[in-house]
């Protein structure tokens, strides 16, 4: 029996990775900013592990957004070249 292959995107033009990345960033970024700007007085031991977990959420969110841009951008466009690491190619 073959197991179905699970994929985060169905193909060209699928914007699900961008949506997942935006949700991860929407959850993680405000919490990190709040922890860095206005930490609670008695939260000394939990701040560092929480910042690590939220930082991982930010990294995962940015990776999903880059993946979504790679899938959705038409070949040859500036967004396509930047998301594929070709910053200075013409």
C-alpha positions in Angstrom: 0.0 0.0 0.0 1.3 3.4 -1.0 0.9 6.2 1.5 -0.3 9.5 0.0 2.4 12.1 -0.3 1.8 15.2 1.8 2.9 18.5 0.3 2.5 22.0 1.6 1.8 23.4 -1.8 -0.2 22.0 -4.7 1.9 23.6 -7.4 2.4 26.9 -9.3 0.4 29.8 -7.8 -0.5 28.1 -4.5 -0.4 30.7 -1.8 -0.8 28.4 1.2 2.9 28.7 2.3 2.6 32.5 2.3 -0.6 32.2 4.5 1.2 29.8 6.9 4.2 32.1 7.1 2.1 35.2 7.8 0.2 33.4 10.6 3.5 32.3 12.2 4.8 35.8 12.0 1.5 37.3 13.3 1.8 35.1 16.3 5.5 35.4 17.0 6.6 38.9 16.3 4.3 40.8 18.7 5.2 38.5 21.5 8.9 38.9 20.9 8.6 42.7 20.7 6.6 42.7 23.9 9.1 40.5 25.7 12.0 42.7 24.6 10.4 46.1 25.3 8.3 45.4 28.4 9.3 42.2 30.3 7.5 41.3 33.5 9.5 41.7 36.7 9.1 38.1 37.9 9.6 36.4 34.5 13.3 36.0 34.6 13.6 32.2 34.1 11.0 31.8 31.4 12.1 34.7 29.2 15.1 33.0 27.5 13.4 29.8 26.5 10.3 31.7 25.4 12.4 34.0 23.2 14.1 30.9 21.7 10.8 29.3 20.8 9.3 32.5 19.4 12.5 33.2 17.5 12.2 29.7 15.9 8.6 30.7 15.0 9.9 33.8 13.3 12.5 31.8 11.3 9.9 29.3 10.3 7.5 32.0 9.2 10.1 33.8 7.1 11.1 30.4 5.5 7.4 29.8 4.6 7.0 33.3 3.1 10.2 32.8 1.0 8.9 29.4 -0.2 5.5 31.0 -1.0 7.2 33.8 -3.0 9.2 31.2 -4.9 6.1 29.3 -5.8 3.9 32.3 -6.6 6.3 34.6 -8.4 6.4 34.3 -12.2 9.9 33.3 -13.6 12.0 36.2 -14.5 10.4 38.7 -12.1 12.4 40.5 -9.5 10.6 38.7 -6.6 11.5 35.3 -8.3 15.2 36.2 -8.6 15.4 37.6 -5.0 13.6 34.6 -3.5 15.9 32.2 -5.4 19.1 34.0 -4.2 19.9 35.8 -7.4 20.2 39.3 -6.0 22.5 40.9 -8.6 21.8 39.0 -11.8 20.2 40.9 -14.7 
